[in-house]
Amino acid sequence: MSLIGFLPLKAQVPVGMCVACAYFLLIVYRAPYKRDADERLHLLAQVNIFLFLLAAYVFLGGETLDSTSDALM
């Protein structure tokens, strides 16, 4: 993820979202943990990272949000 800083500013968040999705799918496919609780915690953390990136994508879009979208964010 540290290489994302070298990309153009407009491409950093979308590339980060793609990397987060790819890593999420890798975790789901490979199931690297023995305990199910560890697996769920890692998946929850990955979803959290993706949602933060999604919020950054929305906020950096420069568009004004209507009241419903603002309340959801």
Backbone as XML, in Angstrom:
<?xml version="1.0"?>
<chain id="A" units="angstrom">
  <residue number="1" name="MET">
    <atom name="N" x="0.808" y="-1.183" z="0.000"/>
    <atom name="CA" x="0.000" y="0.000" z="0.000"/>
    <atom name="C" x="0.859" y="1.257" z="0.000"/>
  </residue>
  <residue number="2" name="SER">
    <atom name="N" x="2.099" y="1.176" z="0.371"/>
    <atom name="CA" x="2.920" y="2.380" z="0.415"/>
    <atom name="C" x="3.277" y="2.879" z="-0.981"/>
  </residue>
  <residue number="3" name="LEU">
    <atom name="N" x="3.141" y="2.061" z="-1.996"/>
    <atom name="CA" x="3.433" y="2.492" z="-3.356"/>
    <atom name="C" x="2.328" y="3.367" z="-3.936"/>
  </residue>
  <residue number="4" name="ILE">
    <atom name="N" x="1.165" y="3.365" z="-3.307"/>
    <atom name="CA" x="0.042" y="4.156" z="-3.797"/>
    <atom name="C" x="0.369" y="5.642" z="-3.735"/>
  </residue>
  <residue number="5" name="GLY">
    <atom name="N" x="1.204" y="6.047" z="-2.816"/>
    <atom name="CA" x="1.590" y="7.453" z="-2.692"/>
    <atom name="C" x="2.320" y="7.992" z="-3.913"/>
  </residue>
  <residue number="6" name="PHE">
    <atom name="N" x="2.874" y="7.118" z="-4.732"/>
    <atom name="CA" x="3.590" y="7.554" z="-5.929"/>
    <atom name="C" x="2.676" y="7.713" z="-7.140"/>
  </residue>
  <residue number="7" name="LEU">
    <atom name="N" x="1.422" y="7.304" z="-7.021"/>
    <atom name="CA" x="0.462" y="7.442" z="-8.111"/>
    <atom name="C" x="-0.081" y="8.868" z="-8.154"/>
  </residue>
  <residue number="8" name="PRO">
    <atom name="N" x="-0.675" y="9.258" z="-9.279"/>
    <atom name="CA" x="-1.324" y="10.575" z="-9.331"/>
    <atom name="C" x="-2.421" y="10.668" z="-8.273"/>
  </residue>
  <residue number="9" name="LEU">
    <atom name="N" x="-2.674" y="11.873" z="-7.806"/>
    <atom name="CA" x="-3.602" y="12.087" z="-6.697"/>
    <atom name="C" x="-4.998" y="11.558" z="-6.994"/>
  </residue>
  <residue number="10" name="LYS">
    <atom name="N" x="-5.477" y="11.714" z="-8.211"/>
    <atom name="CA" x="-6.826" y="11.257" z="-8.572"/>
    <atom name="C" x="-6.927" y="9.731" z="-8.611"/>
  </residue>
  <residue number="11" name="ALA">
    <atom name="N" x="-5.815" y="9.037" z="-8.745"/>
    <atom name="CA" x="-5.847" y="7.581" z="-8.880"/>
    <atom name="C" x="-5.571" y="6.850" z="-7.569"/>
  </residue>
  <residue number="12" name="GLN">
    <atom name="N" x="-5.156" y="7.545" z="-6.539"/>
    <atom name="CA" x="-4.750" y="6.873" z="-5.311"/>
    <atom name="C" x="-5.889" y="6.138" z="-4.624"/>
  </residue>
  <residue number="13" name="VAL">
    <atom name="N" x="-7.019" y="6.795" z="-4.453"/>
    <atom name="CA" x="-8.135" y="6.159" z="-3.745"/>
    <atom name="C" x="-8.739" y="5.010" z="-4.562"/>
  </residue>
  <residue number="14" name="PRO">
    <atom name="N" x="-9.014" y="5.183" z="-5.868"/>
    <atom name="CA" x="-9.547" y="4.032" z="-6.609"/>
    <atom name="C" x="-8.604" y="2.826" z="-6.644"/>
  </residue>
  <residue number="15" name="VAL">
    <atom name="N" x="-7.318" y="3.062" z="-6.749"/>
    <atom name="CA" x="-6.364" y="1.946" z="-6.745"/>
    <atom name="C" x="-6.348" y="1.290" z="-5.368"/>
  </residue>
  <residue number="16" name="GLY">
    <atom name="N" x="-6.419" y="2.093" z="-4.328"/>
    <atom name="CA" x="-6.491" y="1.544" z="-2.971"/>
    <atom name="C" x="-7.727" y="0.690" z="-2.769"/>
  </residue>
  <residue number="17" name="MET">
    <atom name="N" x="-8.851" y="1.120" z="-3.341"/>
    <atom name="CA" x="-10.075" y="0.333" z="-3.251"/>
    <atom name="C" x="-9.932" y="-0.991" z="-3.995"/>
  </residue>
  <residue number="18" name="CYS">
    <atom name="N" x="-9.292" y="-0.968" z="-5.153"/>
    <atom name="CA" x="-9.078" y="-2.203" z="-5.910"/>
    <atom name="C" x="-8.166" y="-3.164" z="-5.157"/>
  </residue>
  <residue number="19" name="VAL">
    <atom name="N" x="-7.118" y="-2.630" z="-4.555"/>
    <atom name="CA" x="-6.201" y="-3.468" z="-3.778"/>
    <atom name="C" x="-6.919" y="-4.056" z="-2.568"/>
  </residue>
  <residue number="20" name="ALA">
    <atom name="N" x="-7.743" y="-3.247" z="-1.893"/>
    <atom name="CA" x="-8.480" y="-3.737" z="-0.730"/>
    <atom name="C" x="-9.461" y="-4.832" z="-1.132"/>
  </residue>
  <residue number="21" name="CYS">
    <atom name="N" x="-10.133" y="-4.667" z="-2.267"/>
    <atom name="CA" x="-11.068" y="-5.702" z="-2.744"/>
    <atom name="C" x="-10.326" y="-6.978" z="-3.123"/>
  </residue>
  <residue number="22" name="ALA">
    <atom name="N" x="-9.215" y="-6.849" z="-3.801"/>
    <atom name="CA" x="-8.449" y="-8.025" z="-4.203"/>
    <atom name="C" x="-7.934" y="-8.785" z="-2.977"/>
  </residue>
  <residue number="23" name="TYR">
    <atom name="N" x="-7.467" y="-8.041" z="-1.971"/>
    <atom name="CA" x="-6.968" y="-8.690" z="-0.755"/>
    <atom name="C" x="-8.116" y="-9.350" z="0.008"/>
  </residue>
  <residue number="24" name="PHE">
    <atom name="N" x="-9.294" y="-8.718" z="0.002"/>
    <atom name="CA" x="-10.462" y="-9.315" z="0.635"/>
    <atom name="C" x="-10.805" y="-10.647" z="-0.020"/>
  </residue>
  <residue number="25" name="LEU">
    <atom name="N" x="-10.816" y="-10.662" z="-1.345"/>
    <atom name="CA" x="-11.116" y="-11.907" z="-2.057"/>
    <atom name="C" x="-10.059" y="-12.977" z="-1.800"/>
  </residue>
  <residue number="26" name="LEU">
    <atom name="N" x="-8.818" y="-12.568" z="-1.668"/>
    <atom name="CA" x="-7.749" y="-13.512" z="-1.351"/>
    <atom name="C" x="-7.961" y="-14.126" z="0.031"/>
  </residue>
  <residue number="27" name="ILE">
    <atom name="N" x="-8.355" y="-13.307" z="0.988"/>
    <atom name="CA" x="-8.618" y="-13.814" z="2.335"/>
    <atom name="C" x="-9.781" y="-14.794" z="2.318"/>
  </residue>
  <residue number="28" name="VAL">
    <atom name="N" x="-10.838" y="-14.459" z="1.590"/>
    <atom name="CA" x="-12.001" y="-15.343" z="1.529"/>
    <atom name="C" x="-11.635" y="-16.656" z="0.848"/>
  </residue>
  <residue number="29" name="TYR">
    <atom name="N" x="-10.866" y="-16.582" z="-0.213"/>
    <atom name="CA" x="-10.516" y="-17.779" z="-0.975"/>
    <atom name="C" x="-9.545" y="-18.686" z="-0.219"/>
  </residue>
  <residue number="30" name="ARG">
    <atom name="N" x="-8.520" y="-18.098" z="0.367"/>
    <atom name="CA" x="-7.465" y="-18.897" z="0.994"/>
    <atom name="C" x="-7.783" y="-19.343" z="2.415"/>
  </residue>
  <residue number="31" name="ALA">
    <atom name="N" x="-8.585" y="-18.563" z="3.154"/>
    <atom name="CA" x="-8.926" y="-18.855" z="4.556"/>
    <atom name="C" x="-7.677" y="-19.185" z="5.366"/>
  </residue>
  <residue number="32" name="PRO">
    <atom name="N" x="-6.802" y="-18.193" z="5.607"/>
    <atom name="CA" x="-5.498" y="-18.469" z="6.195"/>
    <atom name="C" x="-5.498" y="-18.756" z="7.701"/>
  </residue>
  <residue number="33" name="TYR">
    <atom name="N" x="-6.605" y="-18.602" z="8.384"/>
    <atom name="CA" x="-6.621" y="-18.754" z="9.839"/>
    <atom name="C" x="-7.270" y="-20.068" z="10.244"/>
  </residue>
  <residue number="34" name="LYS">
    <atom name="N" x="-6.802" y="-20.620" z="11.353"/>
    <atom name="CA" x="-7.361" y="-21.864" z="11.863"/>
    <atom name="C" x="-8.683" y="-21.615" z="12.575"/>
  </residue>
  <residue number="35" name="ARG">
    <atom name="N" x="-8.743" y="-20.536" z="13.352"/>
    <atom name="CA" x="-9.966" y="-20.239" z="14.109"/>
    <atom name="C" x="-10.895" y="-19.358" z="13.276"/>
  </residue>
  <residue number="36" name="ASP">
    <atom name="N" x="-12.163" y="-19.673" z="13.325"/>
    <atom name="CA" x="-13.153" y="-18.897" z="12.579"/>
    <atom name="C" x="-13.262" y="-17.468" z="13.096"/>
  </residue>
  <residue number="37" name="ALA">
    <atom name="N" x="-13.058" y="-17.267" z="14.388"/>
    <atom name="CA" x="-13.149" y="-15.917" z="14.960"/>
    <atom name="C" x="-12.050" y="-15.016" z="14.387"/>
  </residue>
  <residue number="38" name="ASP">
    <atom name="N" x="-10.856" y="-15.561" z="14.212"/>
    <atom name="CA" x="-9.771" y="-14.777" z="13.615"/>
    <atom name="C" x="-10.089" y="-14.431" z="12.165"/>
  </residue>
  <residue number="39" name="GLU">
    <atom name="N" x="-10.671" y="-15.386" z="11.472"/>
    <atom name="CA" x="-11.054" y="-15.168" z="10.072"/>
    <atom name="C" x="-12.082" y="-14.035" z="9.964"/>
  </residue>
  <residue number="40" name="ARG">
    <atom name="N" x="-13.111" y="-14.086" z="10.786"/>
    <atom name="CA" x="-14.149" y="-13.054" z="10.764"/>
    <atom name="C" x="-13.603" y="-11.691" z="11.156"/>
  </residue>
  <residue number="41" name="LEU">
    <atom name="N" x="-12.699" y="-11.653" z="12.125"/>
    <atom name="CA" x="-12.113" y="-10.381" z="12.536"/>
    <atom name="C" x="-11.289" y="-9.765" z="11.410"/>
  </residue>
  <residue number="42" name="HIS">
    <atom name="N" x="-10.543" y="-10.574" z="10.702"/>
    <atom name="CA" x="-9.741" y="-10.073" z="9.588"/>
    <atom name="C" x="-10.639" y="-9.582" z="8.453"/>
  </residue>
  <residue number="43" name="LEU">
    <atom name="N" x="-11.705" y="-10.307" z="8.169"/>
    <atom name="CA" x="-12.643" y="-9.872" z="7.134"/>
    <atom name="C" x="-13.340" y="-8.568" z="7.527"/>
  </residue>
  <residue number="44" name="LEU">
    <atom name="N" x="-13.690" y="-8.441" z="8.794"/>
    <atom name="CA" x="-14.308" y="-7.212" z="9.271"/>
    <atom name="C" x="-13.351" y="-6.031" z="9.138"/>
  </residue>
  <residue number="45" name="ALA">
    <atom name="N" x="-12.090" y="-6.246" z="9.451"/>
    <atom name="CA" x="-11.095" y="-5.183" z="9.306"/>
    <atom name="C" x="-10.928" y="-4.782" z="7.845"/>
  </residue>
  <residue number="46" name="GLN">
    <atom name="N" x="-10.951" y="-5.749" z="6.939"/>
    <atom name="CA" x="-10.825" y="-5.441" z="5.511"/>
    <atom name="C" x="-12.033" y="-4.666" z="4.995"/>
  </residue>
  <residue number="47" name="VAL">
    <atom name="N" x="-13.218" y="-5.035" z="5.445"/>
    <atom name="CA" x="-14.416" y="-4.296" z="5.052"/>
    <atom name="C" x="-14.341" y="-2.875" z="5.576"/>
  </residue>
  <residue number="48" name="ASN">
    <atom name="N" x="-13.841" y="-2.706" z="6.791"/>
    <atom name="CA" x="-13.677" y="-1.378" z="7.371"/>
    <atom name="C" x="-12.719" y="-0.522" z="6.540"/>
  </residue>
  <residue number="49" name="ILE">
    <atom name="N" x="-11.623" y="-1.090" z="6.111"/>
    <atom name="CA" x="-10.665" y="-0.362" z="5.271"/>
    <atom name="C" x="-11.313" y="0.043" z="3.954"/>
  </residue>
  <residue number="50" name="PHE">
    <atom name="N" x="-12.066" y="-0.864" z="3.350"/>
    <atom name="CA" x="-12.737" y="-0.538" z="2.090"/>
    <atom name="C" x="-13.755" y="0.582" z="2.288"/>
  </residue>
  <residue number="51" name="LEU">
    <atom name="N" x="-14.512" y="0.534" z="3.382"/>
    <atom name="CA" x="-15.512" y="1.571" z="3.618"/>
    <atom name="C" x="-14.870" y="2.937" z="3.860"/>
  </residue>
  <residue number="52" name="PHE">
    <atom name="N" x="-13.737" y="2.975" z="4.540"/>
    <atom name="CA" x="-13.010" y="4.238" z="4.704"/>
    <atom name="C" x="-12.551" y="4.782" z="3.354"/>
  </residue>
  <residue number="53" name="LEU">
    <atom name="N" x="-12.065" y="3.912" z="2.502"/>
    <atom name="CA" x="-11.649" y="4.340" z="1.168"/>
    <atom name="C" x="-12.832" y="4.795" z="0.334"/>
  </residue>
  <residue number="54" name="LEU">
    <atom name="N" x="-13.969" y="4.128" z="0.485"/>
    <atom name="CA" x="-15.173" y="4.539" z="-0.228"/>
    <atom name="C" x="-15.632" y="5.920" z="0.234"/>
  </residue>
  <residue number="55" name="ALA">
    <atom name="N" x="-15.586" y="6.166" z="1.532"/>
    <atom name="CA" x="-15.944" y="7.495" z="2.043"/>
    <atom name="C" x="-14.980" y="8.551" z="1.525"/>
  </residue>
  <residue number="56" name="ALA">
    <atom name="N" x="-13.698" y="8.224" z="1.467"/>
    <atom name="CA" x="-12.716" y="9.176" z="0.924"/>
    <atom name="C" x="-12.998" y="9.452" z="-0.542"/>
  </residue>
  <residue number="57" name="TYR">
    <atom name="N" x="-13.387" y="8.435" z="-1.282"/>
    <atom name="CA" x="-13.703" y="8.611" z="-2.705"/>
    <atom name="C" x="-14.901" y="9.539" z="-2.884"/>
  </residue>
  <residue number="58" name="VAL">
    <atom name="N" x="-15.895" y="9.383" z="-2.043"/>
    <atom name="CA" x="-17.081" y="10.232" z="-2.127"/>
    <atom name="C" x="-16.732" y="11.664" z="-1.750"/>
  </residue>
  <residue number="59" name="PHE">
    <atom name="N" x="-15.991" y="11.839" z="-0.668"/>
    <atom name="CA" x="-15.675" y="13.184" z="-0.204"/>
    <atom name="C" x="-14.686" y="13.904" z="-1.113"/>
  </residue>
  <residue number="60" name="LEU">
    <atom name="N" x="-13.783" y="13.186" z="-1.730"/>
    <atom name="CA" x="-12.809" y="13.812" z="-2.620"/>
    <atom name="C" x="-13.356" y="14.029" z="-4.023"/>
  </residue>
  <residue number="61" name="GLY">
    <atom name="N" x="-14.558" y="13.545" z="-4.277"/>
    <atom name="CA" x="-15.172" y="13.710" z="-5.588"/>
    <atom name="C" x="-15.498" y="15.144" z="-5.911"/>
  </residue>
  <residue number="62" name="GLY">
    <atom name="N" x="-15.610" y="15.981" z="-4.906"/>
    <atom name="CA" x="-15.874" y="17.387" z="-5.134"/>
    <atom name="C" x="-17.329" y="17.713" z="-5.356"/>
  </residue>
  <residue number="63" name="GLU">
    <atom name="N" x="-18.177" y="16.723" z="-5.358"/>
    <atom name="CA" x="-19.600" y="16.964" z="-5.560"/>
    <atom name="C" x="-20.253" y="17.257" z="-4.216"/>
  </residue>
  <residue number="64" name="THR">
    <atom name="N" x="-21.278" y="18.080" z="-4.250"/>
    <atom name="CA" x="-22.015" y="18.333" z="-3.019"/>
    <atom name="C" x="-23.009" y="17.202" z="-2.793"/>
  </residue>
  <residue number="65" name="LEU">
    <atom name="N" x="-23.170" y="16.807" z="-1.567"/>
    <atom name="CA" x="-24.054" y="15.707" z="-1.224"/>
    <atom name="C" x="-25.430" y="16.241" z="-0.846"/>
  </residue>
  <residue number="66" name="ASP">
    <atom name="N" x="-26.462" y="15.511" z="-1.231"/>
    <atom name="CA" x="-27.793" y="15.883" z="-0.771"/>
    <atom name="C" x="-27.938" y="15.455" z="0.691"/>
  </residue>
  <residue number="67" name="SER">
    <atom name="N" x="-29.039" y="15.804" z="1.311"/>
    <atom name="CA" x="-29.190" y="15.565" z="2.748"/>
    <atom name="C" x="-29.229" y="14.077" z="3.077"/>
  </residue>
  <residue number="68" name="THR">
    <atom name="N" x="-29.800" y="13.246" z="2.191"/>
    <atom name="CA" x="-29.857" y="11.807" z="2.456"/>
    <atom name="C" x="-28.476" y="11.185" z="2.403"/>
  </residue>
  <residue number="69" name="SER">
    <atom name="N" x="-27.697" y="11.512" z="1.391"/>
    <atom name="CA" x="-26.334" y="10.962" z="1.286"/>
    <atom name="C" x="-25.454" y="11.469" z="2.410"/>
  </residue>
  <residue number="70" name="ASP">
    <atom name="N" x="-25.644" y="12.726" z="2.798"/>
    <atom name="CA" x="-24.861" y="13.275" z="3.898"/>
    <atom name="C" x="-25.182" y="12.549" z="5.198"/>
  </residue>
  <residue number="71" name="ALA">
    <atom name="N" x="-26.447" y="12.239" z="5.429"/>
    <atom name="CA" x="-26.828" y="11.515" z="6.645"/>
    <atom name="C" x="-26.281" y="10.084" z="6.628"/>
  </residue>
  <residue number="72" name="LEU">
    <atom name="N" x="-26.241" y="9.459" z="5.459"/>
    <atom name="CA" x="-25.700" y="8.109" z="5.366"/>
    <atom name="C" x="-24.202" y="8.071" z="5.629"/>
  </residue>
  <residue number="73" name="MET">
    <atom name="N" x="-23.496" y="9.090" z="5.181"/>
    <atom name="CA" x="-22.056" y="9.124" z="5.408"/>
    <atom name="C" x="-21.758" y="9.450" z="6.850"/>
  </residue>
</chain>
